[in-house]
Amino acid sequence: MALRLLQVKLGGALAVVASDDDGAAYVVPGYASVYDLANAAIGNGATLAATVNAAGRGEGVDLDAALAEGRIGLPIHHADPAHFIVAGTGLTHLGSADGRDKMHKSAAGEHVTDSMKMFRLGVEGGKPAEGQVGAQPEWFYKGDGSCLVGPGEALSSPAFALDGGEEPELAGIYLIGPDGTPFRLGYCLANEFSDHVTERGNYLWLAHSKLRQASLGPELLVGELPEGVEGSSRILRGEEVVFDKPFVSGEANMSHSIRNLEHHHFKYDLFRRPGDLHVHFFGTATLSVTDGVKTQDGDRFEIEARPFRLPLVNTLATAAETPVSVKAL
């Protein structure tokens, strides 16, 4: 039976909540956050599941009511957002190159685009044998923990952005132990919100297009991810459904193994700083922009997939313009 961890506001305070496949949920007593719970597990040389079991069961929690009332937050957070690294990899899923290739083919003429070259590298060498290092994936940085918004919150697009588009994905959550060892805590649903119009303008603007907010689903799924994950991605505009497509993830649908993606992120000393949290987005092959959808303020993004019981829902908003000037000191 899968274990899911959530952070829920109860009586004005944050509580760690555990749930199972049947939807039964209860407070994990003795811990103020999932971060504290994970650190305790590392310190005791125990698994998260064992640490939850040892804590016993507190009061029951109605997760559906908590979600409807906006009391479920990010599945994990760091007290200092600067110590929560948000990054990801693209072109990792079978079929993920199609939309990207279309974005850049006109500029490349008849030549094979860099996107397609990168995708082929993954297909050919993204799932190395045990003990081997596979092909290096595309990698991008999104920001720190301050760019993450919780379930039900608005994804705010900067005033200068050309687009605010959804990316339905799975993400891995990691905590760096005292000796620099990365510990994978589990997986969550995610919306790796990006500016695809800016990216389409020039591939070298990919880095700019990724410096946006992102959202993580309510549940942290502890343990191994199923080989195949199937879900759906929808955009609602009022009562109208303007986009509705299935999306798939899990290694059965990926050109890279998760282990290979993790290696190429954590091989850098910078990303093995004790106490830091990391969220790593694993990529997607399903984007509404590929179907010509132009998002608007107020649009509602809905992402759901088994084995996650609760959906990830966010609305789109545009931030007010913030004038910036540099002063010589």
N, C-alpha and C positions, 0 to 999 in steps of 0.2 A: 504494500500500500504506500502510495507516494505521500511524502510530507511536504506541506507548503507552509511558508512563514510569511506573515504580514505584520505591518505596523499600523495599529488602529488607535484612534483617539477614544478613550473611555473616561468619562468624568473629567474632561479637561486635560488629562495626561496621556502620554503615549504609552501603549502597551504592546508587547510582543504577543502575537496570536499564532497558534498552530492550527492547521486544518488537515483533514484527510480526504480520501476520494469520495466519501459520502457527503461531504460538505459540513460535517460536524466541526465546530471550531471552539477553541478554548484559550484562555490567557495562559502564557508560560510565566509562572511566577518567578520573581527574583531578578528579572532583567528589564532594563529600561529601554533597550533597543536591540535590534538584530545584530548590530555591530558589537555590542557588549556580549551578546550570546556567542557570537563567533569567536571573539577573543578568548572567552572562557573555555570554549571547546579546544582551541589551539593550545592554550596553557595547560589543559588537563590531558592532552594527547588523546582526546576523544572525538567522535564524530558529532555533527550537529544533531543527528537523530538521537544519539545516546544522551547528549546533553539536555535535549528537550524532555526525553523520558525521565531522566534523573530529577528534573525540576518539578515533576508532577503536573497535575491539571488544576488550573484555576477556574474562574467562572466561565460559563459558556458565552459565546458571542454570536450574534446573528449577522453574518457577513453581508447578506443581501441588503439588510436594513442599513448597515454601516456604509455600504457602497452608495446606496441611494441618498443617504444623508451627507455624503462627502467627508466621511470620517476615516477613510482609508488613505494613507499617504504612500510615499515611495516605499518599496519593500526593504530598503536599507538606506542609511545616510551617514555622513561623517559630520561630527560637530564642527570641523573646520573644512568647508567645501573645497579649499585649495588642495586638500589631501585626498580628493576623490577624482581620479583621472578618467575622463570620458573619451573613448576612442573606438575605432572599429575597422573592419575590412570590407572591401567591396569585390564584386566579380567572383564571388565564392560559391554561387549556386548555379546548378545546371540551368541554362536558359537566361542567366542574369546578364549575359553580354549583349543580348538582342537589343534592348532599349538603349543601353549605353552606346552600342555601335552605331545605331541610327542617329544619335545625337551628334556624332563626330564624323560620320562618313562623308558628308557633303564637303567638309574642309579637306578631307584626305583624298578625295577623288577615288581612283580605283585602287589605291594602296590599302593594305591591311592596317586598320587603326591600331593605336597602342592599346585600346581597350580589348580588342580581339586577341592581340598578342598576349596580353596579361591573362586573359581568360584561358587561352590554350595552355599557357604554362601551368595553370592550376589543374586543368583536366589531365595533363600529362604527368605532373609531379606533385599534386597537392595532397595526396594520400600516401605518404611514405611508409615503408615497412617499419616495424618496431625498432627503435634505436637509430633510425635514419632521419635526416633532416630533409624536408620536402621543399618544393618551390616557394619562394617568398611571395606573399600576396600583396595586393594593393593595401595601403594602410592610410588612415586619416585620423586627425585629432579634432575633437568637437569642443573641448573645453574642460572645465572642472565641474564639481558638483553643483555649482550655482546655476548651471544651464539646464538642470534636470527639473522637470515639473511632474507632479503626481497625477494619478488617475482622476479624471474629471476636471482637471485644470486646463486653462487655455494654453495652447502653444502660440507664443507671441513672435511674429515675424518682424524683423527690423524694418524701420520706415524706408531704408534704402534697398531692401530686398526686391527682387524681380518675381519671386515665386515663394510660396510656402507649401511644400508638398510632403505628403506622408511617405513613410517607408516602413511597411509592416515586417517586423523581424523578431528574432530571438536574440537575447543578449546574455552573456555570461557575467557573473558577479564574483569578484575575487578580493581577498584580503591578504596583504603581505604580512607574513609572520615575523617574529622578532629576529630570526636569523636570515631574513630575506627570501624565504620560501613563499611562492605564490600558492594560496589555497583557494580552490574553486568552491564557492559556497553553494552555487546552484545557477539556475537559469530563470529568466523572466520574459514575458512578452514585452515588446518595445515598439515605439514609433520613433525611428531615427529621422526626424524631421529635417528636410534639406531644401536648398534653393536650386532646383533643377534647371531653371531658365538661365541663371548665372553660369552654371556648369556647362550648359549647352553652348554658351557664347564662346568659350575657349576652355579646352581641357585643363589648361594650367590654372584656371580659376576653381578647380575642384576644391582646393583647400579653403578658399573663401566660402564656397557654397555649403560647406559642412559646419562652419562656425555659427551654428544655430542652436536653439533649444532642442531638447529631446524629452521623451516621456517613457517611464518604465511602468509596466503593468503591476497590479496590486500584489501578485503572489511571487514569492521566490520558491521555485521548485527545487527541492533538495534531492541530490542523488543524480543518477544517470538520466540523460535525455533519451527518449525513444529514437530509434533509427529514423523513423519518418514522422514528421509533424505536419498535420493538415489543418488549415484554418481559413478564415475569410477576412477580407479587407473591404470596408464600405465607407462611402462618403455620403452623408445626408445633408441636403440643403433645404431646411424647413422639413416638410413631409416628403420631399422628392429624393429618391435615391439616384445620385448622379454617377456613382461608381460602385460596383459590387463584383468582386472577383475572388476566387480562391487563391491562397498562397500556401506554399509548402516550404518546409525547412527540415532540419535534422540531416545527419550525414548521408542518408540514402538519397537525398536531393541536392547534395553539395559536391562541388569539385574539390574542395579541401576538407581534410579532417579537422575537427575542432582542436585536436592535439597539435596539429601543424600551425594553426592560426595562433594558438596560445604560445607556442615556442617562439614565433617570430615577433611577438609583442614583448614577452618577458625576457628575451635574450638581452635586452638593453638594461644595464645596471640602473638607469634612471627610474625604471618601472618596477624595481624590486626594493623600494624604500620601506622599511618596517613601519607598520601601522597604516599605510595607505590603502584605500579602497580603489578598485578599478571596475568599470563597466565596459565590456567590449561587445560591440554590435557585430553580429555575424553575417549580415548582408541579406539581400532579398532579390527575387526575380520578378516581383509584382509591384508596378508603379502606375498610379492613375495618369501621370503626365505622359506616359507612353501611349495612352489611349486618347490623348488630346484634351484631357480635363484641365481646366484652369480653375484653381481653388479660389474661394472668396471668403472674406471675413464672415464668421458665423457658421461656416461649414463644420460639420461634426464628423470626426474620424472615429470609426469603430473597428477594432481589431480583436479577433478572438481565435482561439485554437486550443484543441485538446493536446496535452493533458491539463491545461490551465482551466479552472472552472469559471473564473471571473474574467470579463472582457476588459480591454483597455479603451477608454473613451476620452477624447479630448476635442475641444473646439479650436478653431483658428481665429486669431486676432492679429492686428497690426499695431506695433508699438508706436508711440508718438516719436516724432523726430527729435533727436538729441544732438544739438550743435556741439561740435568738438573742435577745440583749437589748442595748439601747442604753444606754451610760453617758454621763452628762454629764461633760465634762472641765473 
